[in-house]
Amino acid sequence: MKKKVLSIILIFAMALSFVPSFRIGASAEAPTPTTVTYQGYDDGSKEFIEVTLSGEGEQSFTTISEGNSTSRVKWAAGTYVIGADYDEDGDIDAYDATLAKNDGLLRNFKFSKGIDCTGDVNIIVVYGFTLTATAANKSAKAGISIAEGCKLKIYSQADGNGTISATGKADDNDATKATKSGAGIGGNAGEACGEVDIYGGKITAKCGKNAAGIGGGYVSSNIKSCTVKIYGGVVTATGGENAAAIGGAYQESCLVSLCGGVIYTNGGEDSVSIGDGKNASAIGVVNATDMYAKVSDTEGSFTQTGVKATKDVLTKRYAVLAPKFSILLDGTDL
């Protein structure tokens, strides 16, 4: 009898070993992808091209599948892929809206202390995923910083924009007491920043006093430290008091090149939307592609379609009319 009971228990235990386990409330975990396809840019032809990374050697990449809420993160030189949708081969490919509703993947990766890019960094945001980077309160850090002498390049996929939301923080939560801030994307306060190139994605960047939304963080002396180039995507930037939305922080000049995309800006009080920060001693440069654009300020008092997007038009409109405006450089209506 005992042997029969033991046999039944053994059979039952073996049956349980074949039942899959489930974690209540846990997000599904996707396998590590082998390749990633995104919308790159050819500097020679000045056209967007489809690029596929093999995941090996110089084409290797790091997949970001979770955020970090405990400490500020450092990303060394390399390519970082934000999220993933997988085809049957396990590659990052086209976004599948139906799959996205049912796959259980976490789609907003939050870095609540921010990110420092310490080398040349490429960020590829997969369509349907979001990277949220917010500096810590009173830190005077950028949401996403790029070290001096390095380049941060942001890409998305051809079939849609992934999202990046970056917020720089001031040295005090009370705006009346704050004196300095890091950029949304660009420099930490007191540090010269590298170059920010945006090729795609839905990008939102904002910050505190005396810093640019995209560009320089607050600097204590007159320096020319930032370069920002926008080739595509939908970019919304808000600057802090005395600083540009895209360009220089207070006392800082900047090289800004606009080559495409949809750009919405709100320059800080007493500053312009795109270009140098207030009281910059050097003179920065605003370049734009030789194409026609529609330029308007967000309050609706100025709208002009068919403007030749040249340096003279851009600097005049941005600096003179109002710090709030939007510009579209792909030839379609806003």
WOZIBEL-V743344 format. One record per residue. N is the residue number from 0. BURIAL is # if it has 9 or more other C-alpha atoms within 8 Angstrom, else .. Layout:
N_BURIAL + N_BURIAL
//
This chain:
0_. + 1_. + 2_. + 3_. + 4_. + 5_. + 6_. + 7_. + 8_. + 9_. + 10_. + 11_. + 12_. + 13_. + 14_. + 15_. + 16_. + 17_. + 18_. + 19_. + 20_. + 21_. + 22_. + 23_. + 24_. + 25_. + 26_. + 27_. + 28_. + 29_. + 30_. + 31_. + 32_# + 33_# + 34_# + 35_# + 36_# + 37_# + 38_# + 39_# + 40_# + 41_# + 42_. + 43_. + 44_. + 45_. + 46_. + 47_. + 48_. + 49_# + 50_. + 51_. + 52_# + 53_# + 54_# + 55_. + 56_. + 57_. + 58_. + 59_# + 60_# + 61_. + 62_# + 63_# + 64_. + 65_. + 66_. + 67_# + 68_. + 69_. + 70_. + 71_# + 72_# + 73_. + 74_# + 75_# + 76_# + 77_# + 78_# + 79_# + 80_# + 81_# + 82_# + 83_# + 84_# + 85_# + 86_# + 87_. + 88_. + 89_# + 90_# + 91_# + 92_# + 93_# + 94_# + 95_. + 96_. + 97_. + 98_. + 99_# + 100_. + 101_. + 102_. + 103_. + 104_# + 105_# + 106_. + 107_. + 108_# + 109_# + 110_# + 111_# + 112_# + 113_# + 114_# + 115_# + 116_# + 117_# + 118_# + 119_# + 120_# + 121_# + 122_# + 123_# + 124_# + 125_# + 126_# + 127_# + 128_# + 129_# + 130_# + 131_# + 132_# + 133_# + 134_# + 135_# + 136_# + 137_# + 138_# + 139_# + 140_# + 141_# + 142_# + 143_# + 144_# + 145_# + 146_# + 147_# + 148_. + 149_# + 150_# + 151_# + 152_# + 153_# + 154_# + 155_# + 156_# + 157_. + 158_. + 159_# + 160_# + 161_# + 162_# + 163_# + 164_# + 165_# + 166_# + 167_# + 168_# + 169_# + 170_# + 171_# + 172_# + 173_. + 174_. + 175_. + 176_. + 177_# + 178_# + 179_# + 180_# + 181_# + 182_# + 183_# + 184_# + 185_# + 186_# + 187_# + 188_# + 189_. + 190_# + 191_# + 192_# + 193_# + 194_# + 195_# + 196_# + 197_# + 198_# + 199_# + 200_# + 201_# + 202_# + 203_# + 204_# + 205_# + 206_# + 207_# + 208_# + 209_# + 210_# + 211_# + 212_# + 213_# + 214_# + 215_# + 216_# + 217_# + 218_# + 219_. + 220_. + 221_# + 222_# + 223_# + 224_# + 225_# + 226_# + 227_# + 228_# + 229_# + 230_# + 231_# + 232_# + 233_# + 234_# + 235_# + 236_# + 237_# + 238_# + 239_# + 240_# + 241_# + 242_# + 243_# + 244_# + 245_# + 246_# + 247_# + 248_# + 249_# + 250_# + 251_# + 252_# + 253_# + 254_# + 255_# + 256_# + 257_# + 258_# + 259_# + 260_# + 261_# + 262_# + 263_# + 264_# + 265_# + 266_# + 267_# + 268_. + 269_. + 270_# + 271_# + 272_# + 273_# + 274_# + 275_# + 276_# + 277_# + 278_. + 279_# + 280_. + 281_# + 282_. + 283_# + 284_. + 285_# + 286_# + 287_# + 288_# + 289_. + 290_. + 291_# + 292_# + 293_# + 294_# + 295_# + 296_# + 297_. + 298_. + 299_. + 300_. + 301_# + 302_# + 303_. + 304_. + 305_. + 306_# + 307_# + 308_# + 309_# + 310_# + 311_. + 312_# + 313_# + 314_# + 315_# + 316_# + 317_# + 318_# + 319_. + 320_# + 321_# + 322_# + 323_# + 324_# + 325_# + 326_# + 327_# + 328_# + 329_. + 330_. + 331_. + 332_. + 333_.
//
